[in-house]
Amino acid sequence: MADDRTETSSQVSSQGDHGSVDSGFVSPSSSTAHLPAVSLTPAHLNHLNKQLESMDPMDILRFCKVFFPGLYQSTAFGLTGLVTIDMLSKIDAESKNPQPIDLIFLDTLYHFQETYDLVERVKERYNVRVHVFKPADVETTQEFENLYGEKLYENSSELYDWIAKVEPLQRAYSELKVAAVLTGRRRSQGGQRGDIPVIELDEERGIIKINPLVNWSFAQVKAYIDEHKVPYNALLDKGYKSVGDWHSTVPVAEGEDERAGRWKGQDKTECGIHNKQSRYAKWLEQTARQQRGQQEVPAA
């Protein structure tokens, strides 16, 4: 998938070389090693959210392009992210000096082929740069499974999320010097997303998160896709509404929540990148203590 519009990164130390429990970051070169590029007081953040709450997503995006330095879009090429990409292209077309927003794509190595095909179609349609970040030190699914074993996503889902998603994203933030990031989260998706604001501060990562389509419903998103003929994942025509890894995504039944097909049957609604970093740092620390304890137990 690599070409002149794609940048792939697999640099960083192994996941076992993790940092403090508080930070949740794996190395001193991570994005908490320096102050955030944008600092907003709670009062300022509240003021911005009050002003942006009733604004159209296009106007929110126009504002964010002017206001935030180091702005990127993190996307798995779901419908909401695709709408954002299309809107940004239209905003650039209005300008005599367009400044496209680069994309960050986490290649877990377990995406559907339809997702990889969509990435190529988006790059061709919008001429946008895609920075691809994979799990550290591996390039293929086979290399990943040689290192961590088969079905890590089943045998240790927390470890899988850390290696395949959380660590690559924080590496992306660090290497690209990301200050603010556009996401595809919407309140209508439910779960932990039910009351998110337009702009929020991820204090652990030192990142401003912006949810430009936070107020839109799935129907509004799909209507925009259809009206503007935005390329989308072929799986949506097969009953999928939210597409992640092939091993944890199934079609959605009539009347189900649009993210009901993600981790179906599991007590889980997020893949990790929108969870607190300290959750994974504490888990890693606990795992390390358990391993040390087992090593110290004398043989019978």
HUSUL-V679371 format. One record per residue. N is the residue number from 1. RES is the residue in three letters. BURIAL is 1 if it has 16 or more other C-alpha atoms within 10 Angstrom, else 0. D_FIRST is the distance of its C-alpha to the first C-alpha in Angstrom with 1 decimal. Layout:
[[N;RES;BURIAL;D_FIRST] [N;RES;BURIAL;D_FIRST]]
This chain:
[[1;MET;0;0.0] [2;ALA;0;3.8] [3;ASP;0;6.5] [4;ASP;0;10.1] [5;ARG;0;9.7] [6;THR;1;7.6] [7;GLU;0;9.6] [8;THR;1;9.3] [9;SER;1;12.8] [10;SER;1;14.6] [11;GLN;1;18.0] [12;VAL;1;21.1] [13;SER;0;24.0] [14;SER;0;24.2] [15;GLN;1;25.1] [16;GLY;0;28.6] [17;ASP;0;29.4] [18;HIS;1;29.8] [19;GLY;1;32.1] [20;SER;0;35.0] [21;VAL;1;35.6] [22;ASP;0;36.1] [23;SER;1;32.9] [24;GLY;1;30.4] [25;PHE;1;28.2] [26;VAL;1;27.3] [27;SER;1;28.1] [28;PRO;0;30.3] [29;SER;0;27.4] [30;SER;1;26.3] [31;SER;1;26.8] [32;THR;1;30.4] [33;ALA;0;31.4] [34;HIS;0;32.2] [35;LEU;0;33.7] [36;PRO;1;31.6] [37;ALA;0;31.1] [38;VAL;1;32.7] [39;SER;0;35.9] [40;LEU;0;37.4] [41;THR;0;40.8] [42;PRO;0;41.3] [43;ALA;0;43.6] [44;HIS;0;41.1] [45;LEU;1;38.3] [46;ASN;0;40.8] [47;HIS;0;41.8] [48;LEU;0;38.3] [49;ASN;1;37.6] [50;LYS;0;40.9] [51;GLN;0;40.1] [52;LEU;1;36.5] [53;GLU;1;37.4] [54;SER;0;38.7] [55;MET;0;36.4] [56;ASP;0;33.9] [57;PRO;1;30.2] [58;MET;1;29.7] [59;ASP;0;32.6] [60;ILE;1;31.3] [61;LEU;1;28.1] [62;ARG;0;30.1] [63;PHE;0;32.2] [64;CYS;1;29.5] [65;LYS;1;27.8] [66;VAL;0;31.2] [67;PHE;0;32.4] [68;PHE;0;29.6] [69;PRO;0;28.2] [70;GLY;1;24.9] [71;LEU;1;23.6] [72;TYR;1;20.1] [73;GLN;1;18.8] [74;SER;1;17.5] [75;THR;1;16.0] [76;ALA;1;14.7] [77;PHE;1;14.7] [78;GLY;1;18.1] [79;LEU;1;20.7] [80;THR;1;22.4] [81;GLY;1;19.4] [82;LEU;1;18.5] [83;VAL;1;22.1] [84;THR;1;21.9] [85;ILE;1;19.0] [86;ASP;1;21.0] [87;MET;1;24.2] [88;LEU;1;22.9] [89;SER;1;21.8] [90;LYS;0;25.4] [91;ILE;1;26.9] [92;ASP;1;25.2] [93;ALA;0;26.5] [94;GLU;0;30.0] [95;SER;0;29.8] [96;LYS;0;30.8] [97;ASN;0;28.7] [98;PRO;0;25.6] [99;GLN;0;23.8] [100;PRO;1;20.5] [101;ILE;1;19.6] [102;ASP;1;16.3] [103;LEU;1;14.4] [104;ILE;1;14.0] [105;PHE;1;11.8] [106;LEU;1;12.8] [107;ASP;1;10.5] [108;THR;1;13.6] [109;LEU;1;11.9] [110;TYR;0;14.2] [111;HIS;1;12.8] [112;PHE;1;13.6] [113;GLN;0;11.4] [114;GLU;0;12.8] [115;THR;1;11.4] [116;TYR;0;7.7] [117;ASP;0;9.0] [118;LEU;1;10.9] [119;VAL;1;8.4] [120;GLU;1;7.4] [121;ARG;0;11.2] [122;VAL;1;12.2] [123;LYS;0;10.4] [124;GLU;0;12.1] [125;ARG;0;15.3] [126;TYR;0;15.9] [127;ASN;0;14.4] [128;VAL;1;13.8] [129;ARG;1;12.3] [130;VAL;1;10.2] [131;HIS;1;11.0] [132;VAL;1;9.3] [133;PHE;1;12.0] [134;LYS;1;12.3] [135;PRO;1;15.8] [136;ALA;1;17.5] [137;ASP;0;17.6] [138;VAL;1;15.1] [139;GLU;1;11.6] [140;THR;0;12.1] [141;THR;0;14.4] [142;GLN;0;16.9] [143;GLU;0;17.2] [144;PHE;1;17.7] [145;GLU;0;20.4] [146;ASN;0;22.0] [147;LEU;0;22.5] [148;TYR;0;23.6] [149;GLY;0;24.6] [150;GLU;0;23.7] [151;LYS;0;23.9] [152;LEU;0;24.2] [153;TYR;1;23.6] [154;GLU;0;26.9] [155;ASN;0;28.8] [156;SER;0;28.3] [157;SER;0;26.5] [158;GLU;1;27.5] [159;LEU;1;26.0] [160;TYR;1;22.8] [161;ASP;1;22.6] [162;TRP;1;23.4] [163;ILE;1;20.9] [164;ALA;1;17.8] [165;LYS;1;18.6] [166;VAL;1;21.6] [167;GLU;1;21.2] [168;PRO;1;17.5] [169;LEU;1;18.7] [170;GLN;1;21.8] [171;ARG;1;19.9] [172;ALA;1;17.8] [173;TYR;1;21.2] [174;SER;1;22.7] [175;GLU;0;20.3] [176;LEU;0;19.8] [177;LYS;1;23.5] [178;VAL;1;23.1] [179;ALA;1;26.5] [180;ALA;1;25.8] [181;VAL;1;23.1] [182;LEU;1;22.9] [183;THR;1;22.5] [184;GLY;1;22.7] [185;ARG;1;25.8] [186;ARG;1;28.8] [187;ARG;1;32.3] [188;SER;1;32.4] [189;GLN;1;29.8] [190;GLY;1;32.7] [191;GLY;0;32.9] [192;GLN;0;32.5] [193;ARG;1;31.3] [194;GLY;0;34.6] [195;ASP;0;36.1] [196;ILE;1;33.4] [197;PRO;1;34.3] [198;VAL;1;32.4] [199;ILE;1;32.1] [200;GLU;1;32.4] [201;LEU;1;32.4] [202;ASP;0;30.5] [203;GLU;0;33.2] [204;GLU;0;31.7] [205;ARG;1;28.4] [206;GLY;1;30.2] [207;ILE;1;27.9] [208;ILE;1;28.9] [209;LYS;1;27.3] [210;ILE;1;27.6] [211;ASN;1;27.6] [212;PRO;1;28.1] [213;LEU;1;28.3] [214;VAL;1;30.4] [215;ASN;1;33.2] [216;TRP;1;31.4] [217;SER;0;31.7] [218;PHE;1;29.1] [219;ALA;0;31.1] [220;GLN;0;30.8] [221;VAL;1;27.0] [222;LYS;1;26.7] [223;ALA;0;29.3] [224;TYR;1;27.3] [225;ILE;1;24.1] [226;ASP;0;26.3] [227;GLU;0;28.4] [228;HIS;0;25.6] [229;LYS;0;23.4] [230;VAL;1;20.4] [231;PRO;1;17.4] [232;TYR;1;17.4] [233;ASN;1;16.3] [234;ALA;0;18.0] [235;LEU;1;19.4] [236;LEU;0;21.8] [237;ASP;0;23.7] [238;LYS;0;24.3] [239;GLY;0;26.2] [240;TYR;1;23.6] [241;LYS;1;24.1] [242;SER;1;22.2] [243;VAL;1;19.0] [244;GLY;1;17.9] [245;ASP;1;17.2] [246;TRP;0;18.2] [247;HIS;0;21.0] [248;SER;1;22.7] [249;THR;1;22.3] [250;VAL;1;24.7] [251;PRO;1;26.0] [252;VAL;1;28.7] [253;ALA;0;32.2] [254;GLU;0;34.4] [255;GLY;0;35.9] [256;GLU;0;33.6] [257;ASP;1;32.0] [258;GLU;1;28.5] [259;ARG;1;27.2] [260;ALA;1;29.4] [261;GLY;1;26.6] [262;ARG;1;25.1] [263;TRP;1;26.7] [264;LYS;0;29.4] [265;GLY;0;32.5] [266;GLN;0;31.6] [267;ASP;0;33.3] [268;LYS;0;30.2] [269;THR;1;28.8] [270;GLU;0;26.2] [271;CYS;1;23.3] [272;GLY;1;24.6] [273;ILE;0;23.0] [274;HIS;0;26.0] [275;ASN;0;28.5] [276;LYS;1;30.6] [277;GLN;1;29.3] [278;SER;1;32.8] [279;ARG;0;32.5] [280;TYR;1;29.9] [281;ALA;1;31.7] [282;LYS;1;34.9] [283;TRP;1;33.3] [284;LEU;1;32.0] [285;GLU;1;35.4] [286;GLN;0;37.2] [287;THR;0;35.1] [288;ALA;0;35.8] [289;ARG;0;39.5] [290;GLN;0;39.6] [291;GLN;0;38.1] [292;ARG;0;40.6] [293;GLY;0;43.4] [294;GLN;0;42.5] [295;GLN;0;42.6] [296;GLU;0;46.0] [297;VAL;0;47.6] [298;PRO;0;49.9] [299;ALA;0;49.6] [300;ALA;0;52.3]]
